[in-house]
Amino acid sequence: METTSYKIRPSKHFILTWMRKWDYDIESLRDLLEKAHTVKKVGKIKFESYTRTKGKSRKLIFVKDEEYKEIFIITGAEGR
């Protein structure tokens, strides 16, 4: 997924939970979205991306706003 021209803005919930747990910053999130092996469109502007990192699956739920060139990350999830 092309993210270099988009501003990445995580939600407060995502920052305080998943970003802290995964020890990620904005550049790590950009890299995670670039390396996503699957990106599904689950609504009009909502997406889910799936990536495998450190032996675990990471899922990001985000909104891609074409008008403002912004990706707003709502939440994340983790699995095996």
N, C-alpha and C positions, 0 to 999 in steps of 0.2 A: 504494500500500500504506500502510495506517495504521500509523505508527510512533511517534506522539507519546506514547503511554502505555507504551511499551516502553523498557527500558534497553538501550543498544547496547554490547556488549562484544566488541572484536576480539581474535583470537588473537595470541599473541606473534609467530608467523610472519607474520601479516598486517601487524602493526604494523611489523616490521623490514623487510619487503619492499615491499608495495604502498602502504601509507600513506605511507611515506617517499618512494617514487618519485613518487606522485601529489600529494604535499604536502597531505594531507587530515588533518582532525581529526574528532572524533566528530560534530560538527554537520554537517560536509561529508558524512559517511557517511549520516546521517539524511536529508539532502537528496537524496543519490544514490538511496536506497531509495524516497523519496517520488516522485521523478521517473522511476522505472523504467518503461519502456514495456512490458516483459514480465516477469512473475514466474511461474516454473514450479515446481510441486511435484514433486520428484524422489525422494521417499522419504516415510516416515511423518511426519517433522518437518523434513526438509531441503528447502531451496528454492534456486533460482537466479534472480537478477535480472539483467536486461540493460538498460543505459543507454548513450546516446551522449553523450559529453562531449568538448569540444575536438577534434572531428573523429574521435574514436576510440571504439570500443565498449568498455565496461567491464562485466565480469561479476563478480558477488559470489555466493559460495556460503555460505549461512548456515543456522543452525538457529533456529527460532522456538519458544521454550518458553512455552506459554500459562500454565502453572502459576506460574512465577516472573516472568512478564511481561518476558522478556529475549530479545534477538536476539543470538546468538553468531555472529560472522562468522568463518568458517573460513579462507577464502582468496579470492583474486581472480584475474582474468585480464584481458588487454587484447588488442585486435585492431584491425583497420582498418575 
